[in-house]
Amino acid sequence: MKTESSFTDVVEEKVIAGILGLMTVLTFSNVIARYVFNSNILWALELTVFLFAWLVLLGASYAVKKGAHLGVDVLINLFPEKVRRALGLFAAFTCIGFAFLLLKGSWDYWANFANLPATEGRWFPTGFEDKFREKGWYEVNDIPMPETFAWLADIFNEGEPYEKIPRFIPYLILPLSMFLLLVRFCQAFWMIWTGKTDRIIASHEVEDELEEIREQVGKAD
């Protein structure tokens, strides 16, 4: 399921790399502040935790897109091509359903923090709730609110200024990443349906590296 790099690939890779770099800088800076200056960046730990969540959740959908998740395909390879394709379609359809449930759950969790209605229905959305408690005023514990985003208070907090960033900002990654995951599984299903591959994901990175080592050893001999 490997594809050539596209604009979206570059954007996703830059965002993921930027998050990882920022986490590194924050952690290193906090260590220096603590052990050299006997101080502490109070909000660094909480921000690092949020960034780690963004890194993992965005990385999960990107790995599906690139077929980078590990997959055990020993049994699948024993079947003929048509059976492998049927099993791949079933696996992709199952993953689509699971990702859809995750998307519903993540939206329902995040929506009220953004003063939006959650969906009704236990498993599948049957509509949006008519009455709900707006939670746009909920703040995180330590991360201060940048002046650049002060205008958000007029929209989500009835004009009352935020001291810390509102929770709907870091929690946004939940519905966003689950939507991307759903899209990636739909793309995987389409690739199997059109015959471009016969399985949803199966990374053979270790096998590829072993083969590369064999080639290098063979050239050396």
C-alpha positions in Angstrom: 0.0 0.0 0.0 3.0 2.3 -0.4 2.4 5.4 -2.5 4.5 8.2 -3.8 4.8 11.2 -1.6 2.1 13.8 -2.2 1.3 17.2 -0.8 -0.7 15.7 2.0 2.1 13.3 2.8 4.5 16.3 3.2 2.1 18.2 5.3 1.5 15.2 7.7 5.1 14.4 7.9 6.0 18.0 8.7 3.4 18.2 11.4 4.4 15.0 13.0 8.1 15.9 12.8 7.3 19.4 14.2 5.4 17.9 17.2 8.3 15.5 17.9 10.8 18.3 17.7 8.8 20.6 20.0 8.4 17.8 22.5 12.2 17.4 22.5 12.8 21.1 22.9 10.3 21.4 25.8 11.7 18.4 27.6 15.3 19.5 27.2 14.5 23.0 28.3 12.7 21.8 31.4 15.7 19.6 32.3 18.1 22.5 31.9 15.8 24.8 33.9 15.5 22.3 36.7 19.1 21.1 37.1 21.0 24.3 36.1 18.8 27.1 37.2 16.9 25.3 40.0 13.6 26.3 38.4 10.8 24.7 36.5 8.6 25.3 33.4 5.3 24.5 35.1 3.3 24.0 31.9 5.9 22.1 30.0 4.9 18.6 31.3 1.2 19.0 30.5 2.0 20.4 27.0 4.3 17.5 26.3 1.6 15.1 27.3 -0.9 16.7 24.9 1.8 16.8 22.1 2.5 13.1 22.7 -1.2 12.4 22.2 -1.3 14.4 19.0 1.9 12.6 17.8 0.5 9.1 18.5 -3.0 9.7 17.1 -1.9 11.5 13.9 0.9 8.9 13.5 -1.6 6.1 13.7 -3.7 7.3 10.8 -0.6 8.2 8.7 0.8 4.7 9.3 -2.4 3.2 8.0 -2.1 5.3 4.9 1.5 4.2 4.3 0.9 0.5 5.3 3.4 0.9 8.1 1.6 -1.0 10.8 2.8 -4.4 11.6 0.6 -7.2 10.3 0.9 -11.0 10.7 0.2 -12.5 7.3 1.6 -16.0 7.6 -1.8 -17.6 7.4 -3.1 -15.2 4.7 -0.3 -16.1 2.4 -1.4 -19.8 2.4 -4.7 -18.9 0.6 -5.1 -18.2 -3.1 -5.4 -14.6 -4.3 -9.2 -14.4 -4.4 -9.5 -15.6 -0.9 -6.8 -13.2 0.3 -8.6 -10.4 -1.4 -11.9 -11.4 0.3 -10.3 -11.6 3.7 -8.7 -8.2 3.1 -12.0 -6.6 2.2 -13.6 -8.1 5.3 -10.7 -6.8 7.5 -10.9 -3.4 5.9 -14.7 -3.3 6.4 -14.4 -4.3 10.0 -11.8 -1.5 10.6 -14.0 1.0 8.9 -16.8 0.1 11.3 -14.5 0.3 14.3 -13.1 3.6 13.2 -16.6 5.0 12.7 -17.4 4.0 16.3 -14.2 5.7 17.5 -15.2 8.8 15.6 -18.6 8.9 17.2 -17.2 8.4 20.6 -14.5 11.0 20.2 -16.9 13.6 18.8 -19.3 13.0 21.7 -16.5 13.5 24.2 -15.1 16.6 22.5 -18.2 18.4 21.3 -19.5 19.8 24.6 -16.1 21.2 25.4 -16.5 23.2 22.1 -20.1 24.2 23.0 -21.4 21.8 20.3 -24.0 19.0 20.7 -22.9 15.4 21.0 -24.7 12.7 19.0 -27.5 10.6 20.2 -27.6 6.8 19.9 -25.6 4.2 21.7 -23.7 2.8 18.8 -24.6 4.8 15.7 -25.6 8.5 15.6 -29.4 9.0 15.4 -29.2 12.8 15.6 -27.8 15.5 17.8 -28.8 16.2 21.4 -31.2 19.1 21.9 -30.0 20.0 25.4 -26.5 19.8 26.7 -24.2 21.5 29.2 -21.7 23.8 27.4 -18.2 23.2 28.6 -16.3 25.8 26.6 -15.2 27.5 29.8 -13.2 24.4 30.9 -9.5 25.1 31.0 -6.4 22.8 31.2 -4.4 22.8 34.4 -1.2 24.6 33.6 -0.8 25.8 30.0 -1.3 29.6 29.8 -3.5 31.1 27.2 -1.5 33.0 24.5 -2.7 36.5 23.7 -3.0 35.5 20.1 -6.0 33.3 20.8 -7.7 35.7 23.3 -10.5 36.2 20.7 -11.7 32.6 21.4 -13.1 33.8 24.7 -15.8 35.9 22.9 -16.9 32.8 21.0 -16.7 30.0 23.6 -16.6 31.7 27.0 -19.1 34.6 26.8 -16.3 37.1 26.6 -14.6 36.0 29.9 -10.9 35.9 29.2 -9.2 32.5 29.6 -6.3 32.2 32.0 -5.3 28.8 30.6 -6.1 27.4 27.2 -9.6 25.9 26.9 -9.7 22.1 26.8 -11.4 21.9 23.4 -8.1 22.9 21.7 -5.9 20.0 22.8 -8.9 17.6 22.8 -9.6 18.5 19.1 -7.1 15.8 18.1 -9.7 13.1 19.2 -12.3 13.6 16.5 -9.8 14.9 14.0 -7.5 11.8 14.2 -10.4 9.4 14.2 -11.8 11.1 11.1 -8.4 10.7 9.4 -8.3 7.1 10.6 -11.7 6.4 9.0 -10.6 8.0 5.8 -7.4 5.9 5.7 -9.3 2.7 6.2 -11.7 3.6 3.5 -8.7 4.2 1.2 -7.3 0.8 2.1 -10.7 -0.8 1.3 -10.7 0.9 -2.0 -7.2 -0.2 -2.9 -8.2 -3.8 -2.1 -11.4 -3.5 -4.0 -9.6 -2.2 -7.1 -7.0 -4.9 -6.9 -4.0 -2.8 -6.0 -3.3 -4.9 -2.9 -4.8 -7.9 -1.3 -4.6 -7.0 2.4 -5.2 -3.9 4.5 -1.8 -3.5 6.2 1.3 -5.6 6.6 4.6 -4.0 7.1 7.6 -6.1 6.0 10.2 -3.7 7.2 12.3 -6.3 9.0 12.2 -8.6 6.0 13.2 -5.8 3.7 16.1 -4.9 6.0 17.3 -8.5 6.1 17.1 -8.8 2.4 19.2 -5.6 2.1 21.8 -7.1 4.5 21.9 -10.3 2.4 22.6 -8.2 -0.7 25.3 -6.3 1.0 26.9 -9.5 2.3 26.7 -11.0 -1.1 28.4 -8.0 -2.7 31.1 -8.2 -0.1 31.8 -11.9 -0.8 
